[in-house]
Amino acid sequence: MSEPPASTRLYRTGGYILLAAALIVLPHLLSFSQKEILVFLTINILLVSSYRLLTLTGEWSLAHAVIMGIGAYGSALSAKQLGLPVPLSMLMGAGAAGLIAFLLSFPLLRMKGFYFLIGSFAAGEIIRLIWKWSELTWLFGGPKGIKLIPPYPDIEFLSIDFYDPAHYYYLCLIVVTISLIILYRIERSRVGLTFHAIHWQDKLAESVGVNTFRYRMLAFVISAFFAGLAGALYAHYVGTVNPNRFGVEEMVYILIWAIVGGTATFYGPILGVVALTVLNEVVLRALDVDQMRPMLYGAILIVSILFLPNGLESVVPKIKGWLAGRRDRRAAAKRGAKTEQPAQ
């Protein structure tokens, strides 16, 4: 594969630097409530990006919100009941989510397409009802969930208090950035290319020796691990988790973020969750119609499917083409002015 031109690399590097600077400065420009929204947005970016990894194999799950809940419950119990340090408990919660996904793979990945979708929904609801109504309510807290979850420990010698949403945002930003880099590298590796092959030509992949079941399981487990990590970040910030937080409504939002943003590119779902969060938290609340969120999200989904079937990510190449055209026209105009100058 040929390397991009030096000018393209320069523009790309400059864009990354500007994005990093904007993400660092952003909390200082927002109110307290807006900083909290920024924390949840950052966590949701990891959640929807992990979901996209599963879709690379062609499977769409309705249990991803519950998988996030497994990470939240696992981390909360590890910190509260076992007394583990919060950073370690967060990894334990993410590992628990990956382990449950591994166990669920054996029945669920015997199914494909619509059947996998419905099967994942049933499995997720079973887990959620165990949290809510089973004999283990003494452990999971029943409908009220787990409260008084230990927060992320402060860094006293640096005067960093993680009760401050700006400080917790920076923690989430570091964790999510590292996670996104890992997810991106997985997608660009031979494993990621195999995921794509299974999506588009699973029978052909099997014919050349690819164990499609194992690769689909691997995608499911990795996506669950990072969804569980997102749940752990959420639990130790909010300080409480309950089964209703990880219900069907939350799963529908994850689906809409992915569909509206698009799943053909790595950044597509990120565009979707950012755009819809800004719409919800800025526009809908400003108009005092936040209760209409489900209806408006449904309308946005329908409009997106009708008029933007490839998601918001399909707009990005058009914008790039328009900017490149402007740049080429300016360069041509400058060359034309230089050639006319001697004649004058």
N, C-alpha and C positions, 0 to 999 in steps of 0.2 A: 504494500500500500504506500503510495507516494505521500510525502509530507505536504501539509498545506503551505502556501506561500508565506514569506516572512511577514508581509503586511497583515495577513489573516491571523497569524500567531500573535502579532503585536496587538491587534484589536481584541483578540480573545483574552490575552493576558491583562490588558487594560480593563476589560469588562469584569474579569474576576476580581481585580483589585478594587474597582469601584463597588462591586457587590459586597465584598468583605467589609469595606469601609462603611457602607450604608447599614449593614447588619450590626456593626459594632456601635454606630452612633444612634441608631433608631430608638432604643429605649429612652434615651435622654430627651427625645422630642415628644414623648407620649405621657399621658396622665397615668395614674396608678391603675385604673381599671383597664386602660388600653394596654398597659404592660402585661397584665394578667392574660388578656386575650392573645397577646404575642406569645406568651409561654405555651398556651394551649395550641396555637397555630403551629408552633415549632414541633410540638409532640405529634400533632396530626400529620405533619409532613412526613415524619418517619413512619407513621402508621400506614399512610396511603402508598408510600414508596415500597414498603415491605409487601403490601398487597399486590402491587404490580409485578413483583418477582414471581408470584404464583401464577399470574395471568400469562406469563411468558410461555408456560407449558400448555396454554389453552384452557385452563380450568379457572372458573370463577366460584369463589366460596361465599357462603352466607354465615360463616362462623368466625370471621376475622375479628369482629368486635369482641366476641367471647374469648378468643385467643388472647387478645389484648387484656381482657379481664383476668385470665389465668396468670399473666405476668404481674398484674396489679395485686391480686390476692396472694400469689406466691411470694412476692417481695414483701408485702405487708406482714404475712405470717412469719417469714424468715427473720424479719427485724423485730417484730413484737413478741412472738412466742419463743423463738430460738435465741434471740438476743444477738444476732449477727450484725456486724457493721453494715450501715445502709448501702454503701457502694457494693459490698459483697452480696447483700440480700437482693439488690437489683439484678445482678447477674444470675442469682439463684432463681428469681422470678422469670427472667427471660429463658433460662434453661428449662424451667418447669413447662413453659409454653411450648418450647421445642420438643420436649419429651412427650407431652400430650398429643402434639401433632404427629409425632412418630407412631404412637399407638393408634391414633385415629386413621393413619394412612392405610392400615391393613384392610379395614372394611371399606373405607371411603374411596380409595384409589382403585378398587375393583370396578368402580363406576366411572362414567365419563359424561361430560356435557351437562345436560339438564338433570340427570340422575345424581351426579356429583353435587350439583347446586342444592338440590332438595335434601340429599343425604347430609351435607354439611350443615344445613339449617337445623335438621333434626338433632344432629350430634351437639350443636351449639346450645340448643334449647334444653337438652338433657343436662348438660353441664350447668347451665344457668339455673335450672330448677333444683339441682342438687345444692347449689349455694343457698337457694331461697327456702326450700321446704323440706329437705331431707333430715334424717336423724343427726346429721353433722352440723346442724345450725349452731351448736355450741362452739364449733370451730370457725365457721364462716359467718356467723352473726345473723343468719336468716335474712328476712327482707331489709332489715336495717343495716346489714353489712358489718364491716370492721371499722371502728373509729379509733381515734387517737393513735394513728400510725406514726411512728417516729419520723421526724423530718430529716432531711439531708443535713449532716453535721456542719456547723459553721467552721470557717477557717479563721480562727481568732487572730493569729499574728498578721493576717492580711486584712483584718476587719471586714471579712465577707460574711454577711448574714443572709442565709438562703431563704429566710422568710420574705426578704425583699424580692419582688418579682423580677426586677432588673438583674439581680445576681443569679436567680434561678434560671432566667432566660439565657444567660451566658453559659451556665452549666449545660442546659439543654442544647444550646447551639453547638457546643463542643462535641457532646455525645452524638447528636444527630448528624453533624458534619462527618465525623469519623464513620458512622454507620452508613451514610450515603456513599462515601468513598468505597467502603467494602462492598456494598450492593452493586455499585457501578463496575468495580473491578470483576466481580463475579459474573455480571452480565456480559462483559467484554471478553471473558475467558472462554476456553473450550467448553467448560461446563455450561455457560450461558448460551453459547451457540448451539449446544445440544438441546437446551430447553426450547429454543426457537425451532429447531428441527422437529422435535416431538410435537410442537404445536401445529406445524404446517404439514408434516409428512411423517406421522408416527409409524405407519406400517413400513415405509421405506427405511426409517431409522432402525426399526427392529430387524429388518432384513440385512443390515450391515453390522449387526451385533450389539446394538445399543439396548440396554435393559431399560425400557421406558418406565417401568414401574419404579425402579430405584431412583431414576432421575426426577420423576414426578414427586416421589417421596422427599428427595433432597430439597427440591424447591419449596415444598410444603413446610418442611422443618425449618429451613433458613428463614422463610417469611414469617413463620410463627415466632421464632427467636426474637426477631427485631420488633414484631408487634408486641411481644411480651415485654421487651425493653421499654417501648413506648408506654405501656401500661404501668410499669414500675416508676417511670418518671412522673406520670400522672398521680399515682397513689401517694408518693412521698411529698408531692407539692400540695395536694388538696387535703391530705391527712385522713381521708375516709374513702372507702369503696363500698358499693352495694350492687346487687344484681341488676337493678333497673338501669344503671349507667351503661351496661353493656348489652342492651336489648336490641330488638329488631330495628328500632328507629335509628340507633347509632350505626348499624350495619348498612341501612339504606343510604345514610349520608356518605359513608365510605364509597359505596358503589357510585353515587352521583358525582363525588369528587373525581373518581377515576374516569368515568365516562365523559363528563364535561371537559376535563383536561385532556383526555386521550391517553392511550396506553402504548402507542407505537414508539414513543421516545421516552428516555429516562425522566425528562423534565415535565412531561405531559401531566401526570397526576399532581405534581407540585403546583403547576399553574392552576389546575382545577381547585385545589383546596385553598390556595391563596385568594383567587378571584371570588370564590363563594363565601369565604370568611369575611373578606372586605365588604362584600355585598350585604351579608347578614349583620355584621357588627357595626357597620358605618351607615349604610343606607336604610336598612329595615328598622334599626333602633332609632335612627334620626326621625323616621316617619312614624315611629311608635306603632309599628305593625309587626313586631317580632313574633307574635303569636301566629301569624300567617306563614311562618317559615316553611312548614311542610308543604303547604299548597304552592308557595312560590318556587320551592325547590322542584316540585313535580312539574310545574310549568316550564322552568328552566331546562329540565331534563328533556321534555318534549321538544322544545324549541331547538335545543342543541342537536338532538337526533335528526330533526328535519332539515335544519339549515347549516349545521356544522357537524356532520356525522363523524368526522375524524378528530373532533375535539379542538380545544383552543390551541393545541400544539401545531395544528395545520396552518394557523395564522402566522406563526413565527417565520417559516421560510418566505412567505409573501412579504413580510416586513423587511427581512434580510435582503430579498431581491430588490425591493424598492430603494433601500438605503444604498445597495451596491450600484443601482442604476444612477442614483443621484451623484454618487462619488465618481462614477465613470464619466458622466456628463460634465462635471466640473473639471475633471482631468483633461477631457477632450477640449473644453473651452480654453483652458490654460495653454494647451499645445497649439491651438489655433491662434491664440493671441501672440505667442512667441514667433510663429511662422510669418505672421503678418507684419511684425515689428520692423524687420529689415527693409521691407518694401516702402515703409513710411520714411 
